[in-house]
Amino acid sequence: MEKLRPGAALALGVAASAVLTGLIWLLGQRLHSVILLPDRGASWYYWKLPEPTVWTRLSAWAGYAGHQLAFWWMIYYAQTRVRRYAKGLHPINIVALAVNAGFVALHTLQTHLFYDGLAQDVSIFSSQGSVVILLVAVLLMENRRRGLFLGRPAPIGGQIVDVARRYHGYLFSWAAVYTFWYHPMESTTEHLIGFFYMFLLLVQGSLFLTRAHTNRWWTLTLELTVAVHGTLVAVMTSGPDGAWPMFLFGFLGVFVITQMHGLGLSRAVRWMLAACYAGSVLAVYGMRDDLGGAAGEAVRIPAIEYVLVGVLAVLLWLALRTARLFRGRPAAAEEAGPAPRP
C-alpha cells in the first residue's frame, strides 16, 4: 500500500463516502414508519424515540464506545509503533479504514434495529460543539504556518502548538465518532449532508502519518465543508429568509481572515477574494434591507472561533504547567520539539 498515492487514497475515500451516503438514503426509506414526538424548538432533537428502552440506549452507547476506543487505540499504535510519514498507506491505515467502515455498517444495523443514537441522553449542543472544537483546534495548530489574522501568527507558544499537534488525533476522532453516533442513520437531506461530512472526517482520521493527511488543499476542503453544511441545513430548516447568511459568511469570514493565507496565494488573489467576500455580504444583506445586521451576523462565528482559540491555548498552557509541577521540573526547563501529527 506504500505505492498508493495520496490523491488516489483521497479520491477513493471521497467516492466511498458518497456511496455510503447513498446507501443511508436508500435504507432510510424504511425508517419513515418510526413515530416521533412533535418538534419542540431549536434545543430539541427531533429524531429520537418517545419511549427509549435499556436496549435502545445500550446499543447506541456500546457501539459508540467500541468505535471510539478502537480509533484511539489505532492512533496510539501509529504514534508509538509506526511514527513515520509515508507517501502511500501504512498497514495500520488500511486497518483504520476497515474498522471505520465496519462501525458504519454496525451503526446502520443498530439504527434499523433500535433506532436511537446518543441524542436520547445528551444535548444537541454537544454534537454541534464537538465540531466547533475540532475547527478551533485546527486554527490553533496551523497558527505558525498560516497565521491567525491576515497571515500574522497569534502569540501562542510553540510548546502549546506542539502539544495540540501531538494529541489532536484523539480529540478529532472523538469529535467525528461522537457526532456520528449522536444521530440515527436517517435519510433526511440534513442527515445525509452531515453523514457525508462525518465520513470525510473519518477518512481523514484514518490516513494518519501519510502525506494525504497533511495535504493543505484537502484539509482546507474539510474546514470549508462546514460552511456548506451549515448553510444548507439553515436554508432547509428556516427557509431562504432564515439565518443561512450567518453561517455562510461567518465561516467564509474565517477563510478570508485566516485560512486562505496558508495556500501560497499571491497578494492580488487574496485581495480579490476578500473583495468578493465583502461584496457578497453587502449584496445579500442589502437585498434583505438589513446592512446593519451584517455587522453582527457576519462576524459572530469568526469572533466565537477566535475567542475559543484563546481559551484552548490557555487550557493547554495550564495542562503543560500542571504536568511540569507533577514531574517536579521548572517551567523553563523543558522545550518539546515538533511531534508527528497522526
Secondary structure, 3 states (H helix, E strand, C coil): CCCCCHHHHHHHHHHHHHHHHHHHHHHHHHHCCCCCCCCCCCCCCCCCCCCCCHHHHHHHHHHHHHHHHHHHHHHHHHHHHHCCCECCCCHHHHHHHHHHHHHHHHHHHHHHHHCCCHHHCCCHHHHHHHHHHHHHHHHHHCHHHHCCECCECCCCCHHHHHHHHHHHHHHHHHHHHHHHHHCCCCCCHHHHHHHHHHHHHHHHHHCCCECCCCCHHHHHHHHHHHHHHHHHHHHHHHCCCCCHHHHHHHHHHHHHHCHHHHCCCCHHHHHHHHHHHHHHHHHHHHHCCCHHHHHHHHHHHHHHHHHHHHHHHHHHHHHHHHHHHHHCCCHHHCCCCCCCCC
